[in-house]
Amino acid sequence: MDYVYHYNKNNKDAWVVSLLFIFTGLAIVVYLNQYPYQPRERDYAYVGSFYAFAIWIGLGVMAIIEKLRNYAPENITAIATTIICL
C-alpha cells in the first residue's frame, strides 16, 4: 500500500527510494560477499534499506490518513489512524 501510494503521488521519488532500498540492501550484500552463517549477523550492512523501509512506513500512514479524511472529521481521523497503525 505504501509503495503504491508513493508511486502514485510522485513516481520519480518512488524510484529513488526504491533504488536506495535495493542498493543498500541486496546489492551491498552481493558486493560485500557476506557469508550466510556468521557468528553474529552483520545488520549494519542493511541500515540504508531500513531507512528506505521506514520512509515507506511513514508514507503508508499518510495514505491511511488521506483515505480516512474522506469519511470522518480530522480529529476522528487522527485517532482512527493511530489505532489502525498500532
ZICOR-V233549 format. One record per backbone hydrogen bond with DSSP energy under -1.0 kcal/mol. CO is the residue of the C=O (numbers start at 1). NH is the residue of the N-H. If there is no record, write none. Layout:
co:CO nh:NH
co:CO nh:NH
This chain:
co:1 nh:5
co:2 nh:6
co:3 nh:7
co:4 nh:8
co:5 nh:9
co:6 nh:10
co:10 nh:14
co:11 nh:15
co:12 nh:16
co:13 nh:17
co:14 nh:18
co:15 nh:19
co:16 nh:20
co:17 nh:21
co:18 nh:22
co:19 nh:23
co:20 nh:24
co:22 nh:27
co:25 nh:29
co:26 nh:30
co:27 nh:31
co:28 nh:32
co:29 nh:33
co:29 nh:34
co:41 nh:43
co:42 nh:45
co:43 nh:46
co:46 nh:50
co:47 nh:51
co:48 nh:52
co:49 nh:53
co:50 nh:54
co:51 nh:55
co:52 nh:56
co:53 nh:57
co:54 nh:58
co:55 nh:59
co:56 nh:60
co:57 nh:61
co:58 nh:62
co:59 nh:63
co:60 nh:64
co:61 nh:65
co:62 nh:66
co:63 nh:67
co:64 nh:68
co:65 nh:69
co:68 nh:71
co:68 nh:72
co:73 nh:77
co:74 nh:78
co:75 nh:79
co:76 nh:80
co:77 nh:81
co:78 nh:82
co:79 nh:83
co:80 nh:84
co:81 nh:85
co:82 nh:86
